Amino acid sequence: MTSRSGTAFRVASDLLLDRERDALAVGRGPWSASLRGSELDDIAFDGEPVLRSIRFVVRDQDWKTLPVIVDAVDRTTSGLHLRGRVGDDGETVAWSLSVDLGASTLRVAVRAEVTAAFRRARIGLIVLQSPALAGTELVVGHPEGSTTTVRLPERVAPHQPAIRIGSLAWTSDRIATTVRFSGDVFEMEDQRNWTDASFKTYSTPLSLPFPVALAVGDVVEQSVEVSCARVGAAEPADAPLATPLAVTVVTETGLAGQREDPVPEPVEGRIGAPLDGTIPTIWTSVSSDADGGRAGAEIPDTITGILVEIDPTNQDWPAILDRAVRQAGSRPLDLRLVLGTGEEAEPVLRRLRDAAVPVVRVGAFHRRTHLSEVTLLTALGEVLRTLWAEVPTPHPELVGGTRAHFTELNRNHARLERWTGPVAFSITPFMHDRGGHQLVESLGMQAVVVADAVRIADGRSLHVGPVTLGARYNAVATTRASAGDSRDPELRAGFGAEHVPGATDERQSAEALGAWVVGSIAALAVSGVESLSYFEATGPRGLVAADGTLTAAGRALGWIAELSGRRRVEVEVGGVSPGAGSPVSPAGVTAIAAVDAAGDTVVVLGNLGETPVRVVLTGASEPHTVDLAAGAVARVVIARSGS
């Protein structure tokens, strides 16, 4: 079974949601697709991928995606009919969705009725196109009947590539595709900004006011019609097909589970020449859970330091800072300040200076925009110079950029043109979709994003992170979050991410998340990136599990952190070099390598697939064979020649 990323490997089971593990394979005539929950994915015509997905989504006033629950899936004469509900605590929307497959046309229609009043940011159908279409000519039909021809952007587009959409048409090597939308005006965004592997067309332009109040009984009806034809062939009439609908259950992890001792698939790996650039320093964030100071929970010694974000208007900031200092031990801090004015930073910085806590960086981000306004950085620079005037050590380096996603850096970097210092941004792969496929697919998009970030930085060093599964805070909320001012020196209620819905995910402790970390660093550790920060030190979002042992992600980060500052070495697995595009091979293996202080080559491997893999590394003094179980990580040391 092929995943939405176009790779043939099955994603490791412990990274998948339930709806992904048991999908329905739907086929009729030239059409095939996978139904995962309510999402129609992997849409293909005549064996050629056409669309990534068509989905019904509901997002509340703070842009939180509400769960879409499927109550029934029924076959019809031409396809499927689904019924279900939407809501966190009780039903908010009752919906039905039909999928009809004809000779050349696939149609998806939704009817959604509001059953409990709420305020929405978005409700309706979305269509996802593959990022592989970047550079493709796209004909945009507008509601008034005119057309515009554009190209899907090669670089990550900061703003909408297409607006006022009534239809989209494009041609691949073999298939000409037209998608028609009804029920609203649609527009497109480049979701690579958030490391999603898609261009997304959605309803209700963002230029219109939101959120919108919906009353009980309000109804939303929309449809998407996809028409395809083989290039150079006559388009068949869209008459009812004699071919019956084929619906089968496809277990995502079924193949590996059918054998007690599956034989590892052989994959060739090759150690190559040294690369430009070194392994960045590896950091983690202070724990934000209520039990963040648990005894005996030790992060790897090789982790460089602790990142801590402080908002001086939160009256708990001294306790948060004290926890960060305690978890850092002798390590330095990377301090990120959320400010209204530069002067607000003075008590925080004075506390650190007086305690002689090592601080290597201080970032400043505006409380409202989440960006480093130049006036804010200038004011903070004055505060630092004043406080450190009598201190023999250099004052911390100032960092600009955004505390939010790459999106904000991409859209607003012109505001930082006068800033000559380092630049930061964070990554949250679960911004739009919490699926395991999205998590794996985000790795290739991280490589795309960091390449654009290096271009934007234009010689300035980059600090990427925090990299977290869920959001640490809601950067797009329309309602203000609780300040949480408890003056609690023990932080018994936790803080920050502890109170953000969706910040915690049980896959934090998944074995395969270690392999994901290897892929992420392979994607992000390019020339120009100085530091990477992942997850939290301990707790449900941490590197250390509740029993005090390292998670697989913590183990992989510790191994790679040991190589910080060391020269990267090319390592190719299955014909893919992780440093040149996608960090994942067709077999699901990812790798990163560097020469350590002793002159030996250290290779860290990860298997993101559900099938065991045997990697045979060549190009060294003698071949090395490594067996990787499903989701496993491994560290291989290849001694230098003659030692």
Disulfide bonds with the S-S distance in Angstrom:
none
